[in-house]
Amino acid sequence: MDRRAEFGLLRTSGRTQREAALAVGIHLRTAQDWDKGVRGSNGKRFYPDGRGLDYKQAVTTFTSPATTAAPALSPGLAQLQKPISSRYLSLPERSP
């Protein structure tokens, strides 16, 4: 199992960032990035919102979040239409 997958399992089992980072042997900053969905490769960092930072070239690029490997951050329409509680209006109830 790779370190990122092991880190994810430790985090879902309730371990803190620091504990999980120490257990798999990574820096705390890397653990923070992994929790945020940031990926790094060859001097570049790729964020879930589509930003890509190349530190060697000093270049920032933007791509569609749909083309990145990270899951979308916004909920789908079905999730938005799901009633939260009887205290709140649902999406159809808000429409005029």
C-alpha positions as CSV (number, residue, x, y, z in Angstrom):
1,M,0.0,0.0,0.0
2,D,1.4,3.4,-0.9
3,R,1.9,6.1,1.8
4,R,-1.0,8.3,0.6
5,A,-3.5,5.5,0.8
6,E,-2.2,4.4,4.2
7,F,-2.5,8.1,5.4
8,G,-6.1,8.2,4.1
9,L,-7.0,5.1,6.1
10,L,-5.4,6.4,9.2
11,R,-7.3,9.7,8.9
12,T,-10.6,7.9,8.3
13,S,-10.0,5.8,11.4
14,G,-9.8,8.9,13.5
15,R,-6.1,9.7,13.7
16,T,-5.0,13.3,13.7
17,Q,-3.0,14.8,10.9
18,R,0.1,14.8,13.0
19,E,-0.3,11.1,14.1
20,A,-1.0,9.9,10.6
21,A,1.9,11.8,9.1
22,L,4.3,10.4,11.7
23,A,3.0,6.9,11.2
24,V,3.6,7.0,7.4
25,G,6.7,9.1,7.5
26,I,5.7,12.3,5.8
27,H,6.0,16.0,6.6
28,L,3.1,17.7,8.4
29,R,2.8,20.1,5.4
30,T,2.4,17.2,3.0
31,A,-0.3,15.8,5.3
32,Q,-2.1,19.1,5.2
33,D,-2.0,19.2,1.4
34,W,-3.2,15.6,1.2
35,D,-6.2,16.4,3.4
36,K,-7.1,19.3,1.1
37,G,-6.8,17.2,-2.1
38,V,-3.6,18.8,-3.3
39,R,-1.3,16.6,-5.4
40,G,2.3,17.2,-6.2
41,S,4.6,16.0,-8.9
42,N,8.0,17.1,-10.2
43,G,8.0,20.6,-8.6
44,K,4.4,21.2,-9.4
45,R,1.3,21.3,-7.3
46,F,-2.2,20.6,-8.5
47,Y,-5.2,21.8,-6.5
48,P,-8.8,20.4,-6.6
49,D,-10.2,23.7,-8.0
50,G,-8.1,23.3,-11.2
51,R,-5.1,25.5,-10.4
52,G,-1.7,24.1,-11.2
53,L,1.5,25.8,-9.8
54,D,4.9,25.1,-11.4
55,Y,7.5,26.4,-9.0
56,K,10.4,25.7,-11.4
57,Q,8.9,27.9,-14.2
58,A,7.0,30.3,-11.9
59,V,3.8,29.6,-13.8
60,T,0.2,29.2,-12.7
61,T,-2.2,27.4,-14.9
62,F,-5.9,26.9,-14.7
63,T,-7.9,23.9,-16.0
64,S,-11.4,22.8,-15.6
65,P,-11.9,20.9,-12.3
66,A,-13.6,18.2,-14.3
67,T,-10.3,17.3,-15.9
68,T,-8.5,16.9,-12.6
69,A,-8.3,13.7,-10.7
70,A,-9.8,15.2,-7.5
71,P,-13.5,14.9,-6.9
72,A,-15.7,18.0,-7.6
73,L,-16.2,20.3,-4.6
74,S,-19.7,21.5,-5.4
75,P,-22.7,19.2,-4.7
76,G,-24.9,17.9,-7.5
77,L,-28.4,19.0,-8.2
78,A,-29.9,15.9,-6.5
79,Q,-28.0,16.7,-3.3
80,L,-29.3,20.3,-3.4
81,Q,-32.9,19.2,-3.9
82,K,-32.7,16.8,-0.9
83,P,-34.7,18.2,2.1
84,I,-32.4,19.0,5.0
85,S,-35.0,19.6,7.7
86,S,-38.7,20.6,7.9
87,R,-37.3,23.9,9.4
88,Y,-35.7,24.9,6.0
89,L,-37.3,25.5,2.6
90,S,-36.3,22.9,-0.1
91,L,-35.0,24.1,-3.5
92,P,-38.4,23.6,-5.2
93,E,-40.2,25.5,-2.4
94,R,-37.8,28.5,-2.9
95,S,-38.7,28.8,-6.6
96,P,-41.5,31.4,-7.3
